[in-house]
Amino acid sequence: MGVARSHIHDRLHRPPGWRDGRRRRALDDTAVLAEIKVELLRRPTYGYRRIHARLQRWRRESGAPPVNHKRIYRVMKAHDLLFAEPESYRPGPVHDGRIMTEASNQRWCTDGFEFRCDNGDPIRVAFSLDCCDREAMSWAATTRGVDEQMVQDLMLQAVEQRFGLIDQLPTPIEWLSDNGSPFVSRETRRFAQDIGLVTCRTAVRSPQSNGMAEAFVKTFKRDYVDVQPKPDAQSVLQSIGAWFDDYNENHPHKALKWRSPREFRRQQRS
């Protein structure tokens, strides 16, 4: 019947208490599940990868043993804590260029987005990111439109945040933006040239050319705007700075080996 006689002999002569040693031991996931639920209360929009990164950081700081990301996935799946898969996916045009840089302060990207408060007040936000460490270096929020002066303030804040109070950058840095009028105006390009930024624009009708900034918009809206209280414009303008700080300090990135932007920069400096 295709079965070895030696195997049949072993099965017939096994002791009464025999157990297969290759069988996986059942793990007690009570403590891990409690940690996952606490983290999900704080970060309800995080998937298992970012939850794993947050738990790893906490366990590393407290001296607890690490936990595998596959175990986090298994526990979250068993208790219905995973996100549902999207129903459909529409592929778009492929961008051939690479936005991310190998080191910080080589290319900065910028963009803007808008959302509404519970009472209908509009909030418009502009920001700048480093294309290596993903840190949100500067941001500005207003109830009016994003204009040239706001973009120029973003540039100056980013330079001061990275290099201090200087008149011009020691080495040129690319400033990547879309073709919005505040970003490509003559005054903005002239100001960028004065402080050492090299302005570069994306292709027309090609938002993926600034994909890092677009991804940040999606992340910020999902993890902060959609879950934080925003009754009116005044309260949002008072608390949005804390949202950016929390993103810089705590948000794990896959490209940064699940470290936050500032955690990655601290490791770079050390």
SEMIMAR-937302 format. One record per residue (C-alpha): residue number from 1; x, y, z. Coordinates in pm, whole numbers. Each point is the difference from the previous one (the first is absolute). Layout:
BEGIN
- k	u	v	w
- NUM	X	Y	Z
...
This chain:
BEGIN
- k	u	v	w
- 1	0	0	0
- 2	302	225	-29
- 3	68	8	379
- 4	331	-114	146
- 5	-17	-307	224
- 6	233	169	250
- 7	-249	284	39
- 8	-286	-243	64
- 9	216	-179	257
- 10	78	328	180
- 11	-368	96	14
- 12	-101	-337	143
- 13	264	9	273
- 14	-32	359	122
- 15	-43	46	378
- 16	-345	113	127
- 17	113	356	81
- 18	182	64	-327
- 19	-33	349	-157
- 20	137	127	-328
- 21	288	230	88
- 22	-32	181	-330
- 23	-340	136	101
- 24	3	372	72
- 25	-46	94	362
- 26	-305	213	71
- 27	100	352	103
- 28	-184	208	256
- 29	-91	316	-192
- 30	-189	170	284
- 31	272	254	79
- 32	75	69	-367
- 33	-368	48	-76
- 34	-34	247	288
- 35	297	200	-131
- 36	-149	0	-351
- 37	-336	125	126
- 38	163	280	201
- 39	198	107	-306
- 40	-309	-15	-221
- 41	-185	228	240
- 42	275	255	-52
- 43	50	-66	-372
- 44	-326	-140	-140
- 45	112	45	-362
- 46	322	-205	29
- 47	38	-339	-166
- 48	190	-296	143
- 49	336	118	-135
- 50	-11	337	177
- 51	-151	-153	311
- 52	294	-242	2
- 53	246	287	-36
- 54	-163	185	292
- 55	6	-312	221
- 56	362	-70	-90
- 57	96	352	104
- 58	-183	-32	331
- 59	148	-342	73
- 60	349	119	-91
- 61	-27	294	241
- 62	-147	-210	283
- 63	241	-293	-41
- 64	-275	-247	-95
- 65	73	-273	-258
- 66	-86	86	-362
- 67	-300	-141	-183
- 68	-12	-114	-362
- 69	-215	194	-247
- 70	-153	-328	-120
- 71	-129	-63	349
- 72	-153	349	9
- 73	-172	-73	-331
- 74	-129	-336	125
- 75	-139	144	323
- 76	-164	297	-173
- 77	-150	-226	-265
- 78	-134	-245	257
- 79	-174	282	190
- 80	-124	186	-310
- 81	224	304	51
- 82	139	23	-354
- 83	-119	245	-263
- 84	-225	-135	-272
- 85	165	-37	-340
- 86	-106	261	-258
- 87	-265	-124	-239
- 88	169	117	-317
- 89	322	157	-117
- 90	35	216	-306
- 91	360	12	-119
- 92	126	337	-111
- 93	294	120	-205
- 94	341	-111	120
- 95	254	261	109
- 96	352	-95	-107
- 97	192	254	207
- 98	102	-63	358
- 99	-109	258	254
- 100	180	-134	307
- 101	364	102	48
- 102	282	-193	163
- 103	74	271	259
- 104	-181	285	169
- 105	6	357	-127
- 106	36	-90	-367
- 107	-362	43	-113
- 108	-300	148	180
- 109	-356	-39	-127
- 110	-305	213	71
- 111	-374	-5	-56
- 112	-328	116	152
- 113	-335	-146	94
- 114	-338	107	133
- 115	-258	-139	240
- 116	-307	130	182
- 117	-84	21	368
- 118	-321	-131	150
- 119	-164	342	-30
- 120	103	36	-365
- 121	304	227	48
- 122	267	-72	-265
- 123	361	-61	101
- 124	274	16	-262
- 125	344	-136	85
- 126	335	21	-178
- 127	306	-199	108
- 128	351	-108	-99
- 129	165	-340	41
- 130	352	-132	-30
- 131	7	-266	-272
- 132	234	-222	201
- 133	-111	3	365
- 134	-364	110	-63
- 135	6	261	276
- 136	-260	275	-34
- 137	245	287	36
- 138	-246	287	-36
- 139	-372	50	-30
- 140	-258	277	-11
- 141	-377	-9	45
- 142	-257	265	-81
- 143	-371	46	-65
- 144	86	195	-317
- 145	180	-119	-309
- 146	366	-103	-28
- 147	185	294	-155
- 148	356	83	-103
- 149	91	148	337
- 150	-102	-320	179
- 151	214	-212	-234
- 152	296	231	51
- 153	-47	-25	377
- 154	2	-379	-37
- 155	333	17	-181
- 156	152	225	264
- 157	-131	-211	290
- 158	140	-316	-157
- 159	344	159	-44
- 160	2	131	358
- 161	-122	-332	140
- 162	286	-189	-163
- 163	285	255	-8
- 164	-88	275	247
- 165	0	374	-73
- 166	198	25	-324
- 167	-40	219	-304
- 168	66	-272	-258
- 169	32	-377	-6
- 170	356	-137	0
- 171	-88	-235	-289
- 172	-298	21	-239
- 173	-306	-210	88
- 174	-279	-89	-243
- 175	-349	130	81
- 176	-252	-234	-167
- 177	-358	124	-46
- 178	-296	-34	-233
- 179	-108	270	-244
- 180	-221	196	240
- 181	22	374	-48
- 182	143	79	349
- 183	282	-251	-55
- 184	103	105	-352
- 185	-47	375	13
- 186	288	227	-92
- 187	30	140	352
- 188	14	-348	153
- 189	268	-117	-242
- 190	201	316	58
- 191	-19	-41	378
- 192	104	-366	-28
- 193	302	96	-208
- 194	102	262	256
- 195	15	-252	284
- 196	159	-282	-204
- 197	-297	-217	-95
- 198	-26	-144	-351
- 199	-367	-11	-99
- 200	-117	-296	-207
- 201	-355	-76	-108
- 202	-190	-318	-72
- 203	-130	-95	-342
- 204	-339	138	-96
- 205	-286	-229	109
- 206	246	-228	177
- 207	-64	13	377
- 208	206	-315	50
- 209	307	207	-89
- 210	-37	148	349
- 211	-114	-328	149
- 212	170	43	338
- 213	-193	318	73
- 214	-322	-159	-129
- 215	55	-300	228
- 216	52	232	297
- 217	-333	170	-73
- 218	-176	-336	4
- 219	174	-105	322
- 220	-64	329	179
- 221	-368	5	-90
- 222	-50	-365	97
- 223	196	-3	328
- 224	-74	350	129
- 225	-268	198	-180
- 226	-253	-284	-12
- 227	41	-109	364
- 228	82	319	193
- 229	-271	241	124
- 230	-37	303	-228
- 231	-309	196	109
- 232	110	330	-155
- 233	291	171	-172
- 234	138	165	315
- 235	35	-328	191
- 236	159	-172	-301
- 237	254	279	-49
- 238	96	-33	367
- 239	47	-378	-10
- 240	132	-70	-351
- 241	357	71	111
- 242	-23	-289	247
- 243	-116	-225	-285
- 244	311	81	-203
- 245	223	-55	305
- 246	-163	-336	67
- 247	51	-102	-363
- 248	370	93	13
- 249	61	-177	331
- 250	-217	-310	-21
- 251	-116	-89	-351
- 252	191	-310	-124
- 253	107	-20	-366
- 254	71	-320	-188
- 255	280	167	-201
- 256	164	108	329
- 257	-14	-359	136
- 258	-310	90	202
- 259	158	294	177
- 260	-151	344	31
- 261	162	293	-186
- 262	166	148	308
- 263	100	-340	130
- 264	167	-64	-335
- 265	179	337	13
- 266	123	-60	353
- 267	143	-333	-112
- 268	162	168	-301
- 269	172	256	222
- 270	121	-262	246
